[in-house]
Amino acid sequence: MNDTAPGPKPAFDRHMLEALTCPQTQAVLEYDAERQELISKPAGLAYPIRDGIPVMLIDEARVLD
């Protein structure tokens, strides 16, 4: 078995979404499965999910159009 072989991306645990809020506004987040992001509409930011782990840093968030 080769642990370094690329495989499917780890899935984001949707139960985690219930505990997470936007670090800027404390608003509820929406999960965008296609883009692998957590969206904060009030802040206008999208937080990336990398390897199944949400990156909840404002500096790492993408500004929404």
C-alpha positions as CSV (number, residue, x, y, z in Angstrom):
1,M,0.0,0.0,0.0
2,N,1.4,3.4,-1.0
3,D,0.4,6.3,1.4
4,T,1.7,8.9,-1.0
5,A,-0.4,8.0,-3.9
6,P,-2.9,10.7,-4.8
7,G,-6.5,9.8,-4.1
8,P,-9.8,11.5,-3.7
9,K,-10.0,14.7,-1.7
10,P,-11.0,14.2,1.9
11,A,-14.7,15.1,2.4
12,F,-15.6,18.1,4.4
13,D,-17.5,17.1,7.6
14,R,-20.8,19.0,7.3
15,H,-21.3,18.6,11.1
16,M,-18.4,21.0,11.5
17,L,-20.3,23.6,9.7
18,E,-22.7,23.9,12.6
19,A,-19.8,24.9,14.9
20,L,-18.0,27.3,12.6
21,T,-18.9,31.0,12.1
22,C,-17.2,33.7,10.1
23,P,-14.3,35.1,12.1
24,Q,-15.0,38.6,10.9
25,T,-18.8,38.8,11.4
26,Q,-19.6,35.7,13.4
27,A,-22.3,35.0,10.7
28,V,-23.5,31.5,9.7
29,L,-21.5,30.0,6.8
30,E,-22.7,28.3,3.7
31,Y,-20.9,25.3,2.2
32,D,-20.0,25.5,-1.5
33,A,-19.2,21.9,-2.4
34,E,-18.2,22.6,-5.9
35,R,-15.6,25.3,-5.0
36,Q,-14.7,23.7,-1.6
37,E,-15.3,26.9,0.2
38,L,-17.3,28.2,3.2
39,I,-19.1,31.4,2.2
40,S,-19.8,34.3,4.5
41,K,-22.3,36.6,2.6
42,P,-22.3,39.4,5.3
43,A,-18.5,39.6,5.1
44,G,-18.3,39.0,1.3
45,L,-15.7,36.3,1.9
46,A,-15.1,32.7,0.9
47,Y,-12.9,30.6,3.2
48,P,-11.1,27.8,1.4
49,I,-11.3,24.1,2.5
50,R,-8.0,22.4,2.0
51,D,-7.6,18.6,2.4
52,G,-11.0,18.6,4.2
53,I,-9.9,21.3,6.7
54,P,-11.5,24.8,6.6
55,V,-8.9,27.6,6.6
56,M,-10.7,30.2,8.7
57,L,-8.2,33.0,8.3
58,I,-9.4,36.3,6.9
59,D,-6.1,36.8,5.1
60,E,-6.6,33.4,3.3
61,A,-10.2,34.2,2.3
62,R,-11.3,35.1,-1.2
63,V,-13.3,38.3,-1.7
64,L,-16.6,37.5,-3.3
65,D,-17.6,39.4,-6.5
